[in-house]
Amino acid sequence: MATDGQDPHEESIKVCCRFRPQNQLEKEKEQSGRICVTVNGDGTSVYVPSIDNSFVFDRVFGVDATQKEVYDYAAKPIINGVLRGFNGTVFAYGQTASGKTHTMEGPDIEDEVQMGVIPRMVWSIFDGIDHAADYIEFLVKVSIVEIYNERIRDLLDPKKDNLKIHEDKARGVFIGEVTETYVGSEQEIFDIMKTGKYNRAVAATNLNEHSSRSHLIFMLTIEQTNLHDRSVKVGKLHLVDLAGSEKVAKTGASGERLDEAKNINRSLSALGNVINALTDRKSNHVPYRDSKLSRVLQESLGGNAKTSLIITCSPSYFNEQETVSTLRFGQRAKMIKNVVKVNHERSVEELKLLLERRDQAVSELRGRVSMLEQLLRSNGITVPEDKSSAVFLPAGAVPTPVDEAQNAELEEQLQELRGKLKTTSEQLCEANREKEEVQSQLRVAEDEKHRLTMQAMDAQNDRESIEYERNEQVSELEKLRNEKVRLAQELEELTKSHQNLIQSAASAPTGKGPGCRASSAEDNDAERPLLKWKVSRLDQNLEQLTVMYHKLVAQNSGLKVESAESDKKIERKDQRIQQLERNLREAKQKYEKLLTQCANLTAMIDVRGRKNCTCGASGNSSQVRRAIKQPLRGGVASTRSENSSGLGTAEPLGTPQAVSPSPPSEQASTPTSSPVSLRGGIKSREGVRSSKTLLDRAS
Ligand SMILES: Nc1ncnc2c1ncn2[C@@H]1O[C@H](COP(=O)(O)OP(=O)(O)OP(=O)(O)O)[C@@H](O)[C@H]1O
């Protein structure tokens, strides 16, 4: 897709921070509802007293901010850009339950006050279409996907549950075969959103509750055709509700939930690594491919898109650590610069018009040149021959004769320069080869570094969950110990009373002895069976307690063994983490060494390149210089621009095939329903809807 001649320009990502009110748990937990942050007066920074640090953003929204305020500042400018043919992204990042879904969707997408960013954007789009000029025709299509455990699932066709990501020059990065549904009104989008939500919920029940454990991506494409010159502008909008990060140790996640948490944490840290690479001047590789999420968001981070990030946080002391890490993420993201440009496809009519204008400008310039030449000649000044323009000389014009001797001398110099140039270009090629080798080593080192970081993170997560389990076991052990002591005491008491009873039974008078009174003999006879019964009950109790006691002792020693095993596991994990950290350090050193080598080589190439510039005076030499410069495009300095080349790589004029819409391919997304063209000039909603049939022919 070509640009419309406008220069692409750099634009920082807009980062806003939103705090939600404290929830019940936070109010009741540690230090009952203590707040860990303060928002400064002008609403652009957050101060965290415990670390004595301030974080500055484009805007900070306090707990009382309304949905409209957040939308107007953070998202509305993005939709205005999309309607002008730019790509746009709004995404929400934050810990679990910090308010991402509340911000992006809102508690009710049809409630005017409570609706979040996505429904408000939908209203703005159709409002923009209503107010557009009559000669602009619109097509709007929608896709919804979720990324769960590194699989992209189509929420408008749940059978497609592992979609692939593709990239080409015309479309940039896109999800292949995703369902794209054409829509003609707000209500149609809301219905599609409900379908998506329903399919997400069905999948959630099949795979345990995970509705908030996946990243949700809502994609909207707005294509506008100018009916006067048939030129086309395409704006793509990505609205992303990320899954919340969580500390596995804090939530005590295990089993499937632990795997989910690991996947979420991994994809979010891959996103963090992308942001770090984009903002780190020393980095020459952006690891977009490390996760599906960062790959899908490639255009939005450092690419061709106007991007707004809303970080959502809890103000509670209970979640202070998570809030600080979210604030750090936001602050880093604020440093990213995107290169934005309008995605504009030129029509043949528009190209013809441009060509005519250029031709006119060229003939005006020619007239001016010949006038100036005449002026020079009339003043006795020789006009040097311009070989390059000879082909353009008007019929009948006579070229100026060239001085033979001067020509020979120049030819000689030229030969000499060519020789020098050849040597230098050979050296340059060699240096380039070396540089490429170093770069590929660098890439390997970088991948290794990333792999090690991931492993270290996994090991850390495992360690946290083992530690959590061990703590649980220790407290269980403690409980059992107390129980054991209590039972031992009870046993002792029972044994004592048992012995007393036996003694008293043994010493009880039999009635045969001398001096024994008749009445007491009768009493004892009556008490004896009762005593016997009591003794046998006590015996039973004693037996039961002894069995219980032995069981507890066995359980206790089992737990001790488990605890010892956990300790060993933790020790092994610690050793592994240390090993990984050592490897990481080594990889980093290797990486830095390679970076230095690479920088040296780049400097050398630059110096040689400059030398070439000074000696390459002829047409031939400049051709060689271009040929030499070519491989450099993949080099250190150009990696960012390549990554950000995105959708609309500018194509030279006069190559209409390069700007015609790309042919449908196997990888292309699957449009469902007929495309509905919407005429900007139709003022009423009914008008927009009734134009559906008229514009269906566009499909
Ligand atoms: N700004 C706010 N004002 C009032 N209530 C809010 C606000 N933000 C969030 N909440 C409430 O907090 C709870 C959690 O919010 P939400 O579900 O949006 O979190 P989340 O970040 O999307 O969580 P997860 O990562 O688990 O999906 C919800 O009950 C929501 O209504």
The ligand as an SDF file (V2000), in Angstrom:
LIG
                    3D

 31 33  0  0  0  0  0  0  0  0999 V2000
  -12.6710    2.5600   37.5810 N   0  0  0  0  0  0  0  0  0  0  0  0
  -13.4740    1.6910   38.2180 C   0  0  0  0  0  0  0  0  0  0  0  0
  -14.5390    2.1250   38.9140 N   0  0  0  0  0  0  0  0  0  0  0  0
  -15.3470    1.2530   39.5590 C   0  0  0  0  0  0  0  0  0  0  0  0
  -15.1600   -0.0930   39.5780 N   0  0  0  0  0  0  0  0  0  0  0  0
  -14.1240   -0.5810   38.8950 C   0  0  0  0  0  0  0  0  0  0  0  0
  -13.2310    0.2760   38.1800 C   0  0  0  0  0  0  0  0  0  0  0  0
  -12.2950   -0.4830   37.6110 N   0  0  0  0  0  0  0  0  0  0  0  0
  -12.5970   -1.7620   37.9310 C   0  0  0  0  0  0  0  0  0  0  0  0
  -13.6780   -1.8210   38.7030 N   0  0  0  0  0  0  0  0  0  0  0  0
  -14.2780   -3.0410   39.2530 C   0  0  0  0  0  0  0  0  0  0  0  0
  -13.2230   -3.9000   39.6930 O   0  0  0  0  0  0  0  0  0  0  0  0
  -13.4940   -5.2460   39.3320 C   0  0  0  0  0  0  0  0  0  0  0  0
  -12.3710   -5.8310   38.4910 C   0  0  0  0  0  0  0  0  0  0  0  0
  -12.3250   -5.1060   37.2880 O   0  0  0  0  0  0  0  0  0  0  0  0
  -12.0300   -5.7850   35.8710 P   0  0  0  0  0  0  0  0  0  0  0  0
  -12.7770   -7.0400   35.7000 O   0  0  0  0  0  0  0  0  0  0  0  0
  -12.2080   -4.7390   34.8610 O   0  0  0  0  0  0  0  0  0  0  0  0
  -10.4880   -6.1520   36.0620 O   0  0  0  0  0  0  0  0  0  0  0  0
   -9.4680   -6.7440   34.9900 P   0  0  0  0  0  0  0  0  0  0  0  0
   -8.2180   -5.9590   35.1250 O   0  0  0  0  0  0  0  0  0  0  0  0
  -10.0920   -6.7910   33.6530 O   0  0  0  0  0  0  0  0  0  0  0  0
   -9.2610   -8.2060   35.5590 O   0  0  0  0  0  0  0  0  0  0  0  0
   -8.7030   -9.5110   34.8010 P   0  0  0  0  0  0  0  0  0  0  0  0
   -7.2630   -9.2800   34.5170 O   0  0  0  0  0  0  0  0  0  0  0  0
   -8.8960  -10.5830   35.8070 O   0  0  0  0  0  0  0  0  0  0  0  0
   -9.5250   -9.6460   33.5650 O   0  0  0  0  0  0  0  0  0  0  0  0
  -14.8360   -5.2570   38.6100 C   0  0  0  0  0  0  0  0  0  0  0  0
  -15.8190   -5.5910   39.5240 O   0  0  0  0  0  0  0  0  0  0  0  0
  -15.0110   -3.8180   38.1590 C   0  0  0  0  0  0  0  0  0  0  0  0
  -16.3600   -3.4520   38.0720 O   0  0  0  0  0  0  0  0  0  0  0  0
  1  2  1  0
  2  3  1  0
  2  7  2  0
  3  4  2  0
  4  5  1  0
  5  6  2  0
  6  7  1  0
  6 10  1  0
  7  8  1  0
  8  9  2  0
  9 10  1  0
 10 11  1  0
 11 12  1  0
 11 30  1  0
 12 13  1  0
 13 14  1  0
 13 28  1  0
 14 15  1  0
 15 16  1  0
 16 17  2  0
 16 18  1  0
 16 19  1  0
 19 20  1  0
 20 21  2  0
 20 22  1  0
 20 23  1  0
 23 24  1  0
 24 25  2  0
 24 26  1  0
 24 27  1  0
 28 29  1  0
 28 30  1  0
 30 31  1  0
M  END
$$$$
